[in-house]
Every structure is written in C-alpha cells, then in structure tokens.
Amino acid sequence: MDYKLTPMTAEHIPQIAALEQASFSHPWSVEQLQAELWKDNGVILVAEGEDGLVLGYAGLQVVLDEGYINNVAVAAPYRRQGVAGQLLNAFLRFGQAKLAFLTLEVRASNASAIALYEKLGFQQAGLRRNYYDDPTEDGLIMTLEFDHEIDPVG
C-alpha cells in the first residue's frame, strides 16, 4: 500500500470530517478542522494515498516542551496495516528531538489502540473516570517521556 505523510490541507478536510464522523462519538466539525490549519502550535498529519485519498490522520498540539496527541483515526479498510503506527512514529521522531514527553487519552476499552501505544513506548500515567460518553467510559492517560533535557525556547 503506497501512501505519504503530509500536513493537512484544506483539500483534506471533507475526508477527515467524514472519518471523524465514522470514528468518534463527538467528532470534530468542519469548522474545527479548518481552524487547525491556522494554528502555529500544532499539526494534523495525514496519511494520503493515491489520488489524495485520506487513509488516516493524527493530530499533535505542542505547548512549550509538551506534546498532546489528539484524534488518531484510520479508515476501516486500512486499519491494522501500519498507518496509525507510521503517523505516530512521525510524532515520536519530532518528540525525541524537541519535547520532554508526548501524552494522549484513549478509551479504556480500545484494546487495539492501547496495544499500539504500548508497543511505541507509551505507559499508562493516569485515569480519567467517565471521561468519555456515548457510551460513558473511563479514559486512560498514556505518556511517553523522552530521556533528555529540552530547551523549551529553542
């Protein structure tokens, strides 16, 4: 399967919005996705297949030396083929160079996502009781700390 990783553009938004609808009980709106284009402290990275097809995406927001991974989603036909891992590995490479840690929240029942995060080195750092709804469920806070000092200004 051929695809490239690229920052989200306005052309990706309709497909990402559809994938949001298919993946999450509280999907981001087109307007929220459009607002992400103008943020200077984050990126939505897209796995783009042939003819501009969005296979998956992941978002990262950076505050000083902290990285917060938000939505990660892969279209159903492309799951379990390494797409999410490649997206997250790009954030790990960035994090290793620039951040003290990366963190994210995941539904406690999402065993496949948890297994991927653990494989990448994330560890459970906390629990948010009833964090999710539709259905109500706990959220696991998972964090990957990098073993180096970071200059948050540089």
N, CA, C and O atoms as a GROMACS GRO file, in nm:
protein
  616
    1MET      N    1   0.085  -0.118   0.000
    1MET     CA    2   0.000   0.000   0.000
    1MET      C    3   0.090   0.124   0.000
    1MET      O    4   0.173   0.141   0.090
    2ASP      N    5   0.074   0.208  -0.099
    2ASP     CA    6   0.154   0.330  -0.110
    2ASP      C    7   0.078   0.449  -0.052
    2ASP      O    8  -0.038   0.472  -0.084
    3TYR      N    9   0.146   0.522   0.034
    3TYR     CA   10   0.090   0.647   0.086
    3TYR      C   11   0.206   0.733   0.135
    3TYR      O   12   0.317   0.685   0.156
    4LYS      N   13   0.177   0.860   0.152
    4LYS     CA   14   0.276   0.953   0.204
    4LYS      C   15   0.216   1.023   0.325
    4LYS      O   16   0.094   1.036   0.336
    5LEU      N   17   0.302   1.070   0.414
    5LEU     CA   18   0.259   1.150   0.528
    5LEU      C   19   0.278   1.296   0.490
    5LEU      O   20   0.384   1.337   0.443
    6THR      N   21   0.174   1.375   0.511
    6THR     CA   22   0.176   1.515   0.473
    6THR      C   23   0.090   1.596   0.570
    6THR      O   24  -0.008   1.543   0.622
    7PRO      N   25   0.123   1.721   0.595
    7PRO     CA   26   0.036   1.804   0.679
    7PRO      C   27  -0.101   1.822   0.613
    7PRO      O   28  -0.112   1.828   0.491
    8MET      N   29  -0.204   1.830   0.696
    8MET     CA   30  -0.339   1.850   0.646
    8MET      C   31  -0.348   1.982   0.570
    8MET      O   32  -0.293   2.084   0.611
    9THR      N   33  -0.420   1.979   0.458
    9THR     CA   34  -0.453   2.099   0.382
    9THR      C   35  -0.605   2.111   0.378
    9THR      O   36  -0.677   2.020   0.420
   10ALA      N   37  -0.654   2.222   0.327
   10ALA     CA   38  -0.798   2.243   0.314
   10ALA      C   39  -0.863   2.133   0.230
   10ALA      O   40  -0.979   2.098   0.252
   11GLU      N   41  -0.790   2.080   0.134
   11GLU     CA   42  -0.845   1.976   0.047
   11GLU      C   43  -0.872   1.846   0.122
   11GLU      O   44  -0.957   1.768   0.081
   12HIS      N   45  -0.800   1.822   0.231
   12HIS     CA   46  -0.820   1.700   0.310
   12HIS      C   47  -0.942   1.706   0.401
   12HIS      O   48  -0.995   1.603   0.441
   13ILE      N   49  -0.988   1.827   0.434
   13ILE     CA   50  -1.087   1.844   0.540
   13ILE      C   51  -1.216   1.765   0.516
   13ILE      O   52  -1.263   1.702   0.610
   14PRO      N   53  -1.276   1.765   0.397
   14PRO     CA   54  -1.400   1.686   0.382
   14PRO      C   55  -1.382   1.538   0.414
   14PRO      O   56  -1.468   1.477   0.477
   15GLN      N   57  -1.270   1.479   0.372
   15GLN     CA   58  -1.246   1.338   0.401
   15GLN      C   59  -1.218   1.315   0.550
   15GLN      O   60  -1.263   1.217   0.608
   16ILE      N   61  -1.143   1.406   0.610
   16ILE     CA   62  -1.113   1.392   0.753
   16ILE      C   63  -1.241   1.409   0.834
   16ILE      O   64  -1.262   1.336   0.931
   17ALA      N   65  -1.326   1.503   0.796
   17ALA     CA   66  -1.453   1.522   0.867
   17ALA      C   67  -1.538   1.395   0.857
   17ALA      O   68  -1.601   1.356   0.955
   18ALA      N   69  -1.540   1.332   0.741
   18ALA     CA   70  -1.616   1.207   0.726
   18ALA      C   71  -1.556   1.096   0.812
   18ALA      O   72  -1.630   1.018   0.872
   19LEU      N   73  -1.424   1.090   0.819
   19LEU     CA   74  -1.358   0.990   0.903
   19LEU      C   75  -1.383   1.018   1.051
   19LEU      O   76  -1.400   0.925   1.130
   20GLU      N   77  -1.386   1.144   1.089
   20GLU     CA   78  -1.423   1.183   1.226
   20GLU      C   79  -1.563   1.129   1.259
   20GLU      O   80  -1.584   1.068   1.364
   21GLN      N   81  -1.658   1.151   1.168
   21GLN     CA   82  -1.796   1.105   1.188
   21GLN      C   83  -1.802   0.954   1.207
   21GLN      O   84  -1.877   0.903   1.290
   22ALA      N   85  -1.721   0.883   1.129
   22ALA     CA   86  -1.722   0.736   1.134
   22ALA      C   87  -1.648   0.681   1.256
   22ALA      O   88  -1.671   0.566   1.295
   23SER      N   89  -1.560   0.762   1.317
   23SER     CA   90  -1.471   0.710   1.420
   23SER      C   91  -1.504   0.751   1.563
   23SER      O   92  -1.470   0.680   1.657
   24PHE      N   93  -1.569   0.866   1.581
   24PHE     CA   94  -1.583   0.921   1.715
   24PHE      C   95  -1.727   0.958   1.748
   24PHE      O   96  -1.803   0.998   1.660
   25SER      N   97  -1.763   0.943   1.875
   25SER     CA   98  -1.898   0.978   1.917
   25SER      C   99  -1.919   1.129   1.922
   25SER      O  100  -2.033   1.176   1.914
   26HIS      N  101  -1.812   1.204   1.935
   26HIS     CA  102  -1.818   1.351   1.932
   26HIS      C  103  -1.714   1.402   1.832
   26HIS      O  104  -1.609   1.452   1.871
   27PRO      N  105  -1.744   1.388   1.703
   27PRO     CA  106  -1.646   1.425   1.600
   27PRO      C  107  -1.623   1.575   1.592
   27PRO      O  108  -1.710   1.656   1.625
   28TRP      N  109  -1.503   1.609   1.548
   28TRP     CA  110  -1.474   1.749   1.521
   28TRP      C  111  -1.554   1.792   1.399
   28TRP      O  112  -1.578   1.714   1.307
   29SER      N  113  -1.595   1.918   1.401
   29SER     CA  114  -1.670   1.974   1.288
   29SER      C  115  -1.574   2.020   1.179
   29SER      O  116  -1.453   2.032   1.201
   30VAL      N  117  -1.630   2.047   1.063
   30VAL     CA  118  -1.550   2.104   0.954
   30VAL      C  119  -1.486   2.234   1.000
   30VAL      O  120  -1.370   2.260   0.968
   31GLU      N  121  -1.560   2.315   1.073
   31GLU     CA  122  -1.507   2.444   1.121
   31GLU      C  123  -1.390   2.423   1.216
   31GLU      O  124  -1.291   2.496   1.209
   32GLN      N  125  -1.400   2.324   1.305
   32GLN     CA  126  -1.289   2.297   1.397
   32GLN      C  127  -1.166   2.250   1.320
   32GLN      O  128  -1.054   2.289   1.351
   33LEU      N  129  -1.188   2.167   1.221
   33LEU     CA  130  -1.075   2.120   1.140
   33LEU      C  131  -1.012   2.236   1.062
   33LEU      O  132  -0.890   2.245   1.051
   34GLN      N  133  -1.097   2.324   1.008
   34GLN     CA  134  -1.044   2.440   0.935
   34GLN      C  135  -0.960   2.527   1.028
   34GLN      O  136  -0.857   2.580   0.986
   35ALA      N  137  -1.003   2.543   1.151
   35ALA     CA  138  -0.928   2.626   1.247
   35ALA      C  139  -0.790   2.568   1.273
   35ALA      O  140  -0.696   2.642   1.302
   36GLU      N  141  -0.776   2.436   1.264
   36GLU     CA  142  -0.646   2.372   1.286
   36GLU      C  143  -0.543   2.414   1.181
   36GLU      O  144  -0.422   2.411   1.208
   37LEU      N  145  -0.589   2.453   1.063
   37LEU     CA  146  -0.496   2.495   0.958
   37LEU      C  147  -0.416   2.618   0.998
   37LEU      O  148  -0.305   2.638   0.948
   38TRP      N  149  -0.471   2.699   1.086
   38TRP     CA  150  -0.409   2.828   1.118
   38TRP      C  151  -0.334   2.828   1.250
   38TRP      O  152  -0.277   2.930   1.288
   39LYS      N  153  -0.334   2.717   1.321
   39LYS     CA  154  -0.264   2.711   1.449
   39LYS      C  155  -0.114   2.696   1.424
   39LYS      O  156  -0.071   2.618   1.339
   40ASP      N  157  -0.037   2.772   1.500
   40ASP     CA  158   0.108   2.764   1.482
   40ASP      C  159   0.173   2.670   1.584
   40ASP      O  160   0.295   2.653   1.582
   41ASN      N  161   0.093   2.608   1.671
   41ASN     CA  162   0.150   2.517   1.771
   41ASN      C  163   0.101   2.373   1.754
   41ASN      O  164   0.102   2.294   1.848
   42GLY      N  165   0.058   2.341   1.632
   42GLY     CA  166   0.011   2.205   1.611
   42GLY      C  167   0.002   2.171   1.464
   42GLY      O  168   0.018   2.255   1.376
   43VAL      N  169  -0.026   2.043   1.441
   43VAL     CA  170  -0.040   1.993   1.305
   43VAL      C  171  -0.134   1.873   1.306
   43VAL      O  172  -0.139   1.797   1.403
   44ILE      N  173  -0.207   1.857   1.199
   44ILE     CA  174  -0.275   1.731   1.172
   44ILE      C  175  -0.199   1.668   1.056
   44ILE      O  176  -0.192   1.724   0.947
   45LEU      N  177  -0.144   1.551   1.083
   45LEU     CA  178  -0.065   1.479   0.984
   45LEU      C  179  -0.157   1.377   0.916
   45LEU      O  180  -0.230   1.304   0.983
   46VAL      N  181  -0.152   1.373   0.784
   46VAL     CA  182  -0.241   1.289   0.705
   46VAL      C  183  -0.160   1.181   0.635
   46VAL      O  184  -0.053   1.207   0.580
   47ALA      N  185  -0.213   1.058   0.638
   47ALA     CA  186  -0.161   0.950   0.554
   47ALA      C  187  -0.245   0.955   0.427
   47ALA      O  188  -0.362   0.918   0.426
   48GLU      N  189  -0.182   1.002   0.319
   48GLU     CA  190  -0.253   1.027   0.194
   48GLU      C  191  -0.213   0.922   0.090
   48GLU      O  192  -0.096   0.907   0.056
   49GLY      N  193  -0.312   0.851   0.042
   49GLY     CA  194  -0.290   0.751  -0.060
   49GLY      C  195  -0.297   0.812  -0.198
   49GLY      O  196  -0.297   0.934  -0.215
   50GLU      N  197  -0.303   0.724  -0.296
   50GLU     CA  198  -0.312   0.768  -0.434
   50GLU      C  199  -0.436   0.854  -0.455
   50GLU      O  200  -0.538   0.834  -0.390
   51ASP      N  201  -0.426   0.948  -0.546
   51ASP     CA  202  -0.538   1.037  -0.581
   51ASP      C  203  -0.590   1.116  -0.462
   51ASP      O  204  -0.707   1.156  -0.461
   52GLY      N  205  -0.505   1.141  -0.361
   52GLY     CA  206  -0.544   1.224  -0.249
   52GLY      C  207  -0.636   1.158  -0.147
   52GLY      O  208  -0.694   1.228  -0.064
   53LEU      N  209  -0.650   1.027  -0.152
   53LEU     CA  210  -0.736   0.956  -0.058
   53LEU      C  211  -0.676   0.960   0.082
   53LEU      O  212  -0.560   0.925   0.100
   54VAL      N  213  -0.754   1.004   0.181
   54VAL     CA  214  -0.709   1.009   0.320
   54VAL      C  215  -0.728   0.870   0.381
   54VAL      O  216  -0.841   0.824   0.399
   55LEU      N  217  -0.617   0.804   0.413
   55LEU     CA  218  -0.622   0.673   0.475
   55LEU      C  219  -0.636   0.685   0.626
   55LEU      O  220  -0.698   0.601   0.692
   56GLY      N  221  -0.578   0.792   0.681
   56GLY     CA  222  -0.582   0.815   0.825
   56GLY      C  223  -0.519   0.948   0.857
   56GLY      O  224  -0.465   1.016   0.770
   57TYR      N  225  -0.527   0.986   0.984
   57TYR     CA  226  -0.468   1.113   1.027
   57TYR      C  227  -0.445   1.108   1.177
   57TYR      O  228  -0.501   1.024   1.248
   58ALA      N  229  -0.362   1.199   1.224
   58ALA     CA  230  -0.336   1.216   1.367
   58ALA      C  231  -0.302   1.361   1.391
   58ALA      O  232  -0.241   1.427   1.307
   59GLY      N  233  -0.342   1.410   1.507
   59GLY     CA  234  -0.317   1.550   1.541
   59GLY      C  235  -0.222   1.562   1.659
   59GLY      O  236  -0.222   1.479   1.749
   60LEU      N  237  -0.142   1.667   1.656
   60LEU     CA  238  -0.048   1.696   1.764
   60LEU      C  239  -0.055   1.844   1.796
   60LEU      O  240  -0.050   1.929   1.707
   61GLN      N  241  -0.065   1.874   1.925
   61GLN     CA  242  -0.057   2.012   1.972
   61GLN      C  243   0.064   2.020   2.065
   61GLN      O  244   0.084   1.932   2.148
   62VAL      N  245   0.143   2.126   2.050
   62VAL     CA  246   0.263   2.144   2.130
   62VAL      C  247   0.247   2.268   2.218
   62VAL      O  248   0.212   2.375   2.169
   63VAL      N  249   0.272   2.251   2.346
   63VAL     CA  250   0.273   2.361   2.442
   63VAL      C  251   0.408   2.354   2.514
   63VAL      O  252   0.436   2.261   2.589
   64LEU      N  253   0.491   2.456   2.487
   64LEU     CA  254   0.629   2.458   2.537
   64LEU      C  255   0.700   2.330   2.496
   64LEU      O  256   0.722   2.309   2.376
   65ASP      N  257   0.737   2.243   2.592
   65ASP     CA  258   0.807   2.120   2.558
   65ASP      C  259   0.719   1.996   2.576
   65ASP      O  260   0.769   1.885   2.594
   66GLU      N  261   0.586   2.017   2.571
   66GLU     CA  262   0.490   1.908   2.591
   66GLU      C  263   0.411   1.885   2.464
   66GLU      O  264   0.365   1.980   2.400
   67GLY      N  265   0.394   1.759   2.426
   67GLY     CA  266   0.317   1.724   2.307
   67GLY      C  267   0.191   1.649   2.344
   67GLY      O  268   0.195   1.551   2.419
   68TYR      N  269   0.079   1.696   2.291
   68TYR     CA  270  -0.051   1.635   2.318
   68TYR      C  271  -0.108   1.580   2.188
   68TYR      O  272  -0.143   1.655   2.097
   69ILE      N  273  -0.115   1.449   2.180
   69ILE     CA  274  -0.172   1.384   2.062
   69ILE      C  275  -0.323   1.382   2.080
   69ILE      O  276  -0.374   1.329   2.178
   70ASN      N  277  -0.394   1.439   1.983
   70ASN     CA  278  -0.539   1.434   1.991
   70ASN      C  279  -0.588   1.325   1.897
   70ASN      O  280  -0.527   1.218   1.892
   71ASN      N  281  -0.690   1.346   1.826
   71ASN     CA  282  -0.753   1.239   1.748
   71ASN      C  283  -0.656   1.166   1.656
   71ASN      O  284  -0.576   1.226   1.585
   72VAL      N  285  -0.666   1.035   1.661
   72VAL     CA  286  -0.594   0.945   1.570
   72VAL      C  287  -0.701   0.855   1.510
   72VAL      O  288  -0.774   0.788   1.583
   73ALA      N  289  -0.710   0.852   1.378
   73ALA     CA  290  -0.810   0.767   1.315
   73ALA      C  291  -0.758   0.715   1.182
   73ALA      O  292  -0.684   0.783   1.111
   74VAL      N  293  -0.797   0.593   1.150
   74VAL     CA  294  -0.763   0.530   1.023
   74VAL      C  295  -0.892   0.475   0.965
   74VAL      O  296  -0.972   0.414   1.035
   75ALA      N  297  -0.912   0.497   0.836
   75ALA     CA  298  -1.031   0.446   0.767
   75ALA      C  299  -1.034   0.293   0.778
   75ALA      O  300  -0.930   0.228   0.769
   76ALA      N  301  -1.152   0.238   0.798
   76ALA     CA  302  -1.168   0.095   0.824
   76ALA      C  303  -1.092   0.004   0.727
   76ALA      O  304  -1.028  -0.091   0.773
   77PRO      N  305  -1.094   0.029   0.596
   77PRO     CA  306  -1.024  -0.064   0.506
   77PRO      C  307  -0.872  -0.065   0.524
   77PRO      O  308  -0.805  -0.155   0.473
   78TYR      N  309  -0.816   0.034   0.594
   78TYR     CA  310  -0.671   0.048   0.605
   78TYR      C  311  -0.620   0.022   0.747
   78TYR      O  312  -0.501   0.039   0.774
   79ARG      N  313  -0.709  -0.019   0.837
   79ARG     CA  314  -0.668  -0.047   0.974
   79ARG      C  315  -0.583  -0.173   0.978
   79ARG      O  316  -0.595  -0.262   0.893
   80ARG      N  317  -0.497  -0.179   1.080
   80ARG     CA  318  -0.409  -0.294   1.104
   80ARG      C  319  -0.311  -0.317   0.989
   80ARG      O  320  -0.268  -0.429   0.963
   81GLN      N  321  -0.277  -0.207   0.923
   81GLN     CA  322  -0.178  -0.214   0.814
   81GLN      C  323  -0.061  -0.120   0.839
   81GLN      O  324   0.019  -0.094   0.749
   82GLY      N  325  -0.051  -0.067   0.962
   82GLY     CA  326   0.063   0.016   0.999
   82GLY      C  327   0.046   0.164   0.978
   82GLY      O  328   0.140   0.241   1.003
   83VAL      N  329  -0.072   0.208   0.932
   83VAL     CA  330  -0.091   0.350   0.904
   83VAL      C  331  -0.082   0.433   1.033
   83VAL      O  332  -0.009   0.531   1.037
   84ALA      N  333  -0.156   0.395   1.136
   84ALA     CA  334  -0.152   0.470   1.263
   84ALA      C  335  -0.011   0.470   1.321
   84ALA      O  336   0.036   0.572   1.372
   85GLY      N  337   0.056   0.356   1.312
   85GLY     CA  338   0.193   0.349   1.363
   85GLY      C  339   0.288   0.444   1.292
   85GLY      O  340   0.373   0.505   1.356
   86GLN      N  341   0.273   0.457   1.161
   86GLN     CA  342   0.358   0.550   1.085
   86GLN      C  343   0.329   0.695   1.123
   86GLN      O  344   0.421   0.776   1.138
   87LEU      N  345   0.202   0.727   1.137
   87LEU     CA  346   0.165   0.863   1.179
   87LEU      C  347   0.225   0.894   1.316
   87LEU      O  348   0.285   1.000   1.337
   88LEU      N  349   0.209   0.802   1.409
   88LEU     CA  350   0.258   0.825   1.545
   88LEU      C  351   0.411   0.825   1.549
   88LEU      O  352   0.471   0.900   1.626
   89ASN      N  353   0.475   0.743   1.467
   89ASN     CA  354   0.622   0.744   1.462
   89ASN      C  355   0.676   0.879   1.419
   89ASN      O  356   0.782   0.921   1.466
   90ALA      N  357   0.605   0.947   1.330
   90ALA     CA  358   0.648   1.082   1.292
   90ALA      C  359   0.646   1.175   1.413
   90ALA      O  360   0.737   1.256   1.431
   91PHE      N  361   0.542   1.163   1.496
   91PHE     CA  362   0.535   1.245   1.618
   91PHE      C  363   0.643   1.204   1.718
   91PHE      O  364   0.698   1.289   1.787
   92LEU      N  365   0.674   1.074   1.725
   92LEU     CA  366   0.779   1.029   1.815
   92LEU      C  367   0.915   1.084   1.774
   92LEU      O  368   0.993   1.124   1.859
   93ARG      N  369   0.944   1.085   1.644
   93ARG     CA  370   1.071   1.142   1.597
   93ARG      C  371   1.079   1.290   1.632
   93ARG      O  372   1.183   1.338   1.678
   94PHE      N  373   0.969   1.363   1.611
   94PHE     CA  374   0.966   1.505   1.647
   94PHE      C  375   0.983   1.520   1.798
   94PHE      O  376   1.062   1.603   1.846
   95GLY      N  377   0.909   1.438   1.873
   95GLY     CA  378   0.916   1.446   2.019
   95GLY      C  379   1.055   1.418   2.072
   95GLY      O  380   1.102   1.487   2.163
   96GLN      N  381   1.120   1.318   2.016
   96GLN     CA  382   1.255   1.283   2.061
   96GLN      C  383   1.350   1.402   2.043
   96GLN      O  384   1.440   1.422   2.125
   97ALA      N  385   1.330   1.478   1.939
   97ALA     CA  386   1.418   1.592   1.911
   97ALA      C  387   1.379   1.718   1.987
   97ALA      O  388   1.465   1.798   2.023
   98LYS      N  389   1.249   1.737   2.013
   98LYS     CA  390   1.203   1.868   2.059
   98LYS      C  391   1.124   1.870   2.190
   98LYS      O  392   1.104   1.978   2.247
   99LEU      N  393   1.078   1.756   2.239
   99LEU     CA  394   0.983   1.757   2.350
   99LEU      C  395   1.032   1.678   2.472
   99LEU      O  396   1.119   1.592   2.460
  100ALA      N  397   0.976   1.709   2.587
  100ALA     CA  398   1.002   1.631   2.708
  100ALA      C  399   0.916   1.505   2.710
  100ALA      O  400   0.960   1.400   2.759
  101PHE      N  401   0.793   1.514   2.657
  101PHE     CA  402   0.705   1.398   2.655
  101PHE      C  403   0.593   1.418   2.554
  101PHE      O  404   0.564   1.529   2.510
  102LEU      N  405   0.530   1.307   2.519
  102LEU     CA  406   0.406   1.305   2.442
  102LEU      C  407   0.301   1.239   2.530
  102LEU      O  408   0.332   1.146   2.605
  103THR      N  409   0.177   1.286   2.522
  103THR     CA  410   0.070   1.226   2.600
  103THR      C  411  -0.058   1.223   2.518
  103THR      O  412  -0.073   1.297   2.420
  104LEU      N  413  -0.149   1.136   2.559
  104LEU     CA  414  -0.277   1.122   2.489
  104LEU      C  415  -0.378   1.056   2.584
  104LEU      O  416  -0.340   1.001   2.688
  105GLU      N  417  -0.505   1.062   2.546
  105GLU     CA  418  -0.609   0.989   2.617
  105GLU      C  419  -0.668   0.887   2.521
  105GLU      O  420  -0.677   0.912   2.400
  106VAL      N  421  -0.709   0.772   2.574
  106VAL     CA  422  -0.768   0.666   2.494
  106VAL      C  423  -0.877   0.598   2.576
  106VAL      O  424  -0.865   0.583   2.698
  107ARG      N  425  -0.983   0.557   2.508
  107ARG     CA  426  -1.089   0.482   2.576
  107ARG      C  427  -1.030   0.356   2.639
  107ARG      O  428  -0.949   0.287   2.577
  108ALA      N  429  -1.070   0.327   2.762
  108ALA     CA  430  -1.017   0.210   2.833
  108ALA      C  431  -1.048   0.080   2.760
  108ALA      O  432  -0.977  -0.019   2.777
  109SER      N  433  -1.153   0.078   2.678
  109SER     CA  434  -1.191  -0.045   2.605
  109SER      C  435  -1.121  -0.058   2.469
  109SER      O  436  -1.137  -0.161   2.403
  110ASN      N  437  -1.046   0.041   2.427
  110ASN     CA  438  -0.985   0.039   2.294
  110ASN      C  439  -0.853  -0.039   2.298
  110ASN      O  440  -0.744   0.018   2.293
  111ALA      N  441  -0.867  -0.171   2.307
  111ALA     CA  442  -0.751  -0.258   2.327
  111ALA      C  443  -0.650  -0.247   2.214
  111ALA      O  444  -0.530  -0.250   2.239
  112SER      N  445  -0.696  -0.235   2.090
  112SER     CA  446  -0.601  -0.230   1.979
  112SER      C  447  -0.519  -0.102   1.982
  112SER      O  448  -0.399  -0.104   1.956
  113ALA      N  449  -0.583   0.011   2.014
  113ALA     CA  450  -0.509   0.136   2.024
  113ALA      C  451  -0.412   0.132   2.142
  113ALA      O  452  -0.297   0.174   2.129
  114ILE      N  453  -0.457   0.080   2.255
  114ILE     CA  454  -0.370   0.071   2.373
  114ILE      C  455  -0.249  -0.016   2.341
  114ILE      O  456  -0.137   0.019   2.379
  115ALA      N  457  -0.270  -0.127   2.272
  115ALA     CA  458  -0.158  -0.215   2.236
  115ALA      C  459  -0.059  -0.143   2.145
  115ALA      O  460   0.062  -0.158   2.162
  116LEU      N  461  -0.109  -0.064   2.050
  116LEU     CA  462  -0.020   0.012   1.963
  116LEU      C  463   0.059   0.114   2.044
  116LEU      O  464   0.181   0.126   2.028
  117TYR      N  465  -0.009   0.188   2.131
  117TYR     CA  466   0.060   0.290   2.210
  117TYR      C  467   0.167   0.226   2.299
  117TYR      O  468   0.277   0.279   2.312
  118GLU      N  469   0.134   0.112   2.360
  118GLU     CA  470   0.233   0.044   2.444
  118GLU      C  471   0.351  -0.005   2.360
  118GLU      O  472   0.466   0.004   2.404
  119LYS      N  473   0.324  -0.056   2.242
  119LYS     CA  474   0.432  -0.101   2.152
  119LYS      C  475   0.527   0.014   2.118
  119LYS      O  476   0.647  -0.007   2.100
  120LEU      N  477   0.472   0.136   2.108
  120LEU     CA  478   0.552   0.254   2.077
  120LEU      C  479   0.624   0.312   2.199
  120LEU      O  480   0.703   0.405   2.186
  121GLY      N  481   0.596   0.257   2.318
  121GLY     CA  482   0.664   0.301   2.439
  121GLY      C  483   0.581   0.382   2.536
  121GLY      O  484   0.630   0.422   2.641
  122PHE      N  485   0.454   0.409   2.502
  122PHE     CA  486   0.367   0.483   2.594
  122PHE      C  487   0.333   0.394   2.714
  122PHE      O  488   0.321   0.272   2.701
  123GLN      N  489   0.318   0.458   2.830
  123GLN     CA  490   0.278   0.387   2.951
  123GLN      C  491   0.160   0.459   3.013
  123GLN      O  492   0.146   0.580   2.999
  124GLN      N  493   0.075   0.382   3.082
  124GLN     CA  494  -0.039   0.446   3.148
  124GLN      C  495   0.012   0.534   3.260
  124GLN      O  496   0.087   0.490   3.347
  125ALA      N  497  -0.031   0.661   3.257
  125ALA     CA  498   0.014   0.758   3.356
  125ALA      C  499  -0.100   0.805   3.445
  125ALA      O  500  -0.077   0.874   3.544
  126GLY      N  501  -0.224   0.769   3.410
  126GLY     CA  502  -0.336   0.812   3.490
  126GLY      C  503  -0.467   0.762   3.431
  126GLY      O  504  -0.469   0.695   3.328
  127LEU      N  505  -0.574   0.795   3.500
  127LEU     CA  506  -0.708   0.753   3.460
  127LEU      C  507  -0.803   0.870   3.477
  127LEU      O  508  -0.803   0.937   3.580
  128ARG      N  509  -0.884   0.895   3.376
  128ARG     CA  510  -0.989   0.997   3.386
  128ARG      C  511  -1.122   0.923   3.392
  128ARG      O  512  -1.168   0.868   3.292
  129ARG      N  513  -1.181   0.921   3.510
  129ARG     CA  514  -1.308   0.848   3.529
  129ARG      C  515  -1.418   0.915   3.448
  129ARG      O  516  -1.435   1.037   3.450
  130ASN      N  517  -1.493   0.832   3.376
  130ASN     CA  518  -1.608   0.878   3.297
  130ASN      C  519  -1.571   0.990   3.200
  130ASN      O  520  -1.652   1.080   3.176
  131TYR      N  521  -1.453   0.986   3.146
  131TYR     CA  522  -1.403   1.090   3.056
  131TYR      C  523  -1.481   1.095   2.925
  131TYR      O  524  -1.507   1.202   2.870
  132TYR      N  525  -1.518   0.978   2.876
  132TYR     CA  526  -1.592   0.968   2.751
  132TYR      C  527  -1.740   0.944   2.778
  132TYR      O  528  -1.778   0.890   2.881
  133ASP      N  529  -1.822   0.987   2.681
  133ASP     CA  530  -1.963   0.948   2.686
  133ASP      C  531  -2.003   0.895   2.549
  133ASP      O  532  -1.925   0.901   2.453
  134ASP      N  533  -2.122   0.843   2.541
  134ASP     CA  534  -2.172   0.778   2.417
  134ASP      C  535  -2.083   0.664   2.372
  134ASP      O  536  -2.037   0.668   2.257
  135PRO      N  537  -2.056   0.564   2.451
  135PRO     CA  538  -2.100   0.536   2.588
  135PRO      C  539  -2.004   0.595   2.692
  135PRO      O  540  -1.889   0.628   2.663
  136THR      N  541  -2.055   0.606   2.814
  136THR     CA  542  -1.973   0.654   2.925
  136THR      C  543  -1.862   0.553   2.952
  136THR      O  544  -1.886   0.433   2.963
  137GLU      N  545  -1.742   0.606   2.961
  137GLU     CA  546  -1.627   0.517   2.977
  137GLU      C  547  -1.508   0.596   3.031
  137GLU      O  548  -1.494   0.716   3.007
  138ASP      N  549  -1.422   0.525   3.104
  138ASP     CA  550  -1.300   0.586   3.154
  138ASP      C  551  -1.202   0.611   3.038
  138ASP      O  552  -1.203   0.540   2.937
  139GLY      N  553  -1.119   0.710   3.056
  139GLY     CA  554  -1.011   0.737   2.963
  139GLY      C  555  -0.878   0.710   3.030
  139GLY      O  556  -0.854   0.752   3.143
  140LEU      N  557  -0.792   0.638   2.960
  140LEU     CA  558  -0.657   0.617   3.010
  140LEU      C  559  -0.569   0.730   2.959
  140LEU      O  560  -0.575   0.767   2.841
  141ILE      N  561  -0.488   0.785   3.047
  141ILE     CA  562  -0.387   0.883   3.008
  141ILE      C  563  -0.259   0.803   2.985
  141ILE      O  564  -0.210   0.735   3.075
  142MET      N  565  -0.206   0.812   2.865
  142MET     CA  566  -0.083   0.740   2.833
  142MET      C  567   0.023   0.841   2.792
  142MET      O  568  -0.004   0.936   2.717
  143THR      N  569   0.144   0.820   2.842
  143THR     CA  570   0.252   0.916   2.822
  143THR      C  571   0.380   0.845   2.783
  143THR      O  572   0.409   0.734   2.828
  144LEU      N  573   0.456   0.911   2.699
  144LEU     CA  574   0.590   0.865   2.662
  144LEU      C  575   0.685   0.979   2.694
  144LEU      O  576   0.679   1.086   2.633
  145GLU      N  577   0.773   0.954   2.789
  145GLU     CA  578   0.872   1.055   2.828
  145GLU      C  579   1.002   1.030   2.751
  145GLU      O  580   1.041   0.915   2.728
  146PHE      N  581   1.067   1.138   2.713
  146PHE     CA  582   1.194   1.129   2.641
  146PHE      C  583   1.307   1.152   2.741
  146PHE      O  584   1.297   1.236   2.830
  147ASP      N  585   1.416   1.077   2.725
  147ASP     CA  586   1.527   1.080   2.819
  147ASP      C  587   1.631   1.184   2.782
  147ASP      O  588   1.746   1.150   2.755
  148HIS      N  589   1.591   1.310   2.783
  148HIS     CA  590   1.688   1.415   2.758
  148HIS      C  591   1.631   1.548   2.806
  148HIS      O  592   1.511   1.562   2.828
  149GLU      N  593   1.719   1.643   2.823
  149GLU     CA  594   1.678   1.777   2.863
  149GLU      C  595   1.642   1.856   2.738
  149GLU      O  596   1.706   1.843   2.634
  150ILE      N  597   1.537   1.937   2.749
  150ILE     CA  598   1.488   2.016   2.636
  150ILE      C  599   1.497   2.162   2.673
  150ILE      O  600   1.466   2.201   2.786
  151ASP      N  601   1.540   2.244   2.577
  151ASP     CA  602   1.534   2.388   2.592
  151ASP      C  603   1.402   2.432   2.529
  151ASP      O  604   1.393   2.438   2.407
  152PRO      N  605   1.297   2.465   2.611
  152PRO     CA  606   1.167   2.496   2.553
  152PRO      C  607   1.165   2.620   2.464
  152PRO      O  608   1.071   2.640   2.388
  153VAL      N  609   1.268   2.703   2.473
  153VAL     CA  610   1.273   2.822   2.388
  153VAL      C  611   1.332   2.786   2.251
  153VAL      O  612   1.291   2.843   2.149
  154GLY      N  613   1.426   2.693   2.248
  154GLY     CA  614   1.497   2.661   2.125
  154GLY      C  615   1.429   2.554   2.051
  154GLY      O  616   1.475   2.514   1.945
   0.00000   0.00000   0.00000
